[in-house]
Amino acid sequence: MSNPVTGIAAAAPQQAHAHFQAQFAFETDCWDVHAAMALPDPGFVLLDVRGPDAYAAGHVPGAISLPHRKIIQSRFAPWPADRLFVVYCAGPHCNGAAKAAVRLAGLGRPVKLMAGGITGWIDEGFALARGTALHG
């Protein structure tokens, strides 16, 4: 029986370094978002790209509700073109954040995905906000 882990050799350390380093240009995590959101200017706009009912039931404090299907250029007029957007959805089982990232990048906007989504946020023990106050 072949070993499913070692059956394919690991990448050379230099390749692994480049690969994993590059991930930080595309993703951030819940801990880093939590820490940045505590700053006077976190340096990004946080978008919850789930539906409005999911947002109302519980979202990351400070996140703006903007379902990924509603991401269009006119909604981003309030922010400078170089403003970073961080997107999240339900969690690793959901591709809504990736869909949002594709749309934002297609509009020429800098974007990162918050790995883990709302599931990761909850797993880390961070509080949720409730209600529908912030909309994009």
N, C-alpha and C positions, 0 to 999 in steps of 0.2 A: 504494500500500500504506500503510495507516495504521500509526502508530507505537504499539506496544503499551504503551510507558511513558508517553508524553505524550498519548496519545489521550484519556485521562481526566485532567482538570486536578487538580493537587495541591490538597489542602485549604489553606485560609487558614492562615497561620502561627499564629494564635491557636488555631484548631481543632487543628492538628497538635500544638501544645504541650500542650493539654489531653489529647489522646488518648495521647500518649507518656508524659506524666507519670502518667496514670492506670494505665498498665501496671505501674508499680512497686508499686502496691497489690495486684497479683495475682501478680506474678512476681519472682523474684530470679535470680541467675545463679550458676554454679559458683564463680567467683572470690569473690563475696561470701559464699557459704556456706563456702568453704574458710577465708577470713579469720575469719569468725565462729566456726567450730568450734575455732579455736585459742585462743579466749577462755575464761576460767574458766566463764562462763555465756554461751553463744551467744545466748540470748534466744528460742530455739525448740527444738522437738523435730523431728528429721529422720527422716522415714519413707521407707523404700525399699518401694514398693508393688508390686514385681514378685513373682514366685513365689519360694518358698523355695530352689529349686535355683539360680536366677539370683543370689539374694542370697548364697548360700554360695560361688558361683564368684567373686564379687567385688562389693563394695559400698563406698559412701563410709564411711570410718572414723567411727564414732559413730552411724551410722544404725541405726534399729530396723526389723526386718523386719515388715511388716504388709501383706500383699496387699490391694489395694483392695477385693476382694470380701468381705473379712473385717472391714471397718471398721464397727463397731457401737458404740453408746453405752457399753456396759459396759467396753470396752477402754480408755476414756479417763478412767476414775475416778481414776487416780493423779495426773492433772494438773489444775491449776485451770482453770476454764472459759475464762479469758482467755489461756491459753497458746497461742502461735502454733505451728502445725505447718507444716513445709515438706516437700513431697512430691516424689518423683521416680520415674521409671520408666526404661525402656530408652533413650529419647532422643526426638528430634523426630518420629520415625516411629511413636511409640507414644502412645496416648491414655490409658494407665493412670493417669498422674498427674492428668490432668484428671478422670477418673472418681473418683479418690480425693478430689480437691478438692471435687467436687460433693457427695460423701457427707459429708465433714467439715463443709462449710458447712451442709449440711442438718441436721447435729447441733448447729449453733450454734457451731462451733469456728472461730476465725480460721485462715486457711490461705493459703499462697502455694505456687506451683509453682516448682521449680528448673528453669529453662529449660535444655534440652540433655540433661537426664537423665544417666545413667551414661556415655553416649557423649560428652557434653560434658565431663564430669569427666575422662575418659581423654584426650580431645583437648587439654585444658589441661595435661596432663602430671602430674596429681595421682595419688597412690598409691591403690590399692584395699586394703581389708581383705578377708580371706577367712574363711569359717567361719560357724557358725550361732549364735553366742553371744547376740545381742540379738534378742529377739522382743517384739512388742507384744501 
